[in-house]
Amino acid sequence: MSKSLQAIRGMNDILPEQTPLWRYFEGTVSRLLDNYGYKQIRMPIVEFTELFKRSIGEVTDIVEKEMYTFEDRNGDSLTLRPEGTAACVRAVLEHGITGGGQVQKLWYIGPMFRHERPQKGRYRQFHQIGLEVFNLDGPDIDAELIVMTWRLWGELGIRDAVKLELNSLGTSESRARYRDALVEYLSAHHDKLDEDSQRRLKSNPLRVLDTKNVDTQAVLVDAPKMADYLDDESRAHFEGLKARLDAIGIPYVLNPKLVRGLDYYSKTVFEWVTDKLGAQGTVCAGGRYDGLVEQMGGKPTPGVGFAMGIERLVLLLETLEQIPEEIARQVDVYLCAFGEEAELAGLALAERVRDQLPHLRLQVNAGAGSFKSQFKKADKSGALYALILGDDEMAQQVVGFKPLRGQGEQQSIAWDALAAHLATCVVQG
Ligand code: HAM
């Protein structure tokens, strides 16, 4: 195929055989979020470039290297959103819905765009489900976010495959003090740092902490520790969070090097990671950003949130074979009709059944066909039962009811009794 007719590298079609698992995942998460009292918000996919520069930080990989930025026909610089927090903050400010200390618990779902090097679990268009909470500043809400994800992993059957990493970055004041100490230490070891870390030392020193370079890692062993620079308030907040996780029995690992790739965080940061997906093992990540709303022009408003990568979680479900059997089946019942009269009667009968059983997945054969070919299609559809309307059934005003999986003889059911009969044999979702 010529190049122009292919999808863009790192931007994938999600094919019909994959969408049932995506919908199962998205449905499970959205039900959970509803149950915890979160409301959905939908933001545009494109925003002014300035929004991301100001919120994510000018000297982050995302803003420096990964944004899809273009000029529109008015000459405005626009960017495909690389994440959801910035737009969510913009939206709550623009609509004044966090004013006067109003609490907002919001979630969103959709595609995000980053020009990263594509590989398994890392794409240029990927999908997140994220949430943001405004105007709650205590560790109780940080804990709720983590508890909720813990419950989700349980429902999905992947709890044993993920690990929670936690850190506190402190307030901006304590982080500034720590940054100074770190810069002083690293500057004294400048020659031993890799090139990228030397650059980061000038632009964004905390990011040196999550270097992958082993020589730089060796230098970091004796570097000042963030925990020693935490102010009392951040320390108490962090202890409050840990106490809640301990009370529920959620295991965690303290990772003092966890700094995150976006600049807006303060106090709590966390990541859920798995070792089952290779290099791209972070499936959900977030933290607190108490200074961001003010930095974006609003009143001081505490905020906390996270986002999970749908591709990575779907991959994990596949890898661990945690795919519920019923989601693979798309059809409960397949109706075969032979001859024009039977087709018309079948159409009317199917609509009557759908009126009475709105959740039934009933597929009516289209394109006519012989007995053999319609049965083949019924079987291939994965349906549990076939309904048959031929000359005999038409004469008696019944429908043949034939189990396609497992035992059971074909029976005749009166048209009027069909919906009631189906209700007893098909478990409805
Ligand atoms: P993030 O760590 O940049 O945070 O992304 C969150 C999650 O999105 C990652 O843990 C990963 O699962 C997924 N993800 C990120 N990049 C890619 C990619 N290129 N391909 C596939 N999946 C990816 C944020 O975006 C923050 N806005 C999270 C947040 C919300 N913090 C507070 N509120």
Boltz pocket constraint, residues with backbone or C-beta under 6 A from the ligand:
constraints:
  - pocket:
      binder: B
      contacts: [[A, 82], [A, 83], [A, 84], [A, 85], [A, 114], [A, 116], [A, 121], [A, 122], [A, 123], [A, 124], [A, 125], [A, 126], [A, 127], [A, 128], [A, 130], [A, 131], [A, 132], [A, 261], [A, 262], [A, 282], [A, 283], [A, 284], [A, 285], [A, 286], [A, 287], [A, 288], [A, 304], [A, 305], [A, 306], [A, 307], [A, 308], [A, 309], [A, 310], [A, 311], [A, 312]]
      max_distance: 6.0
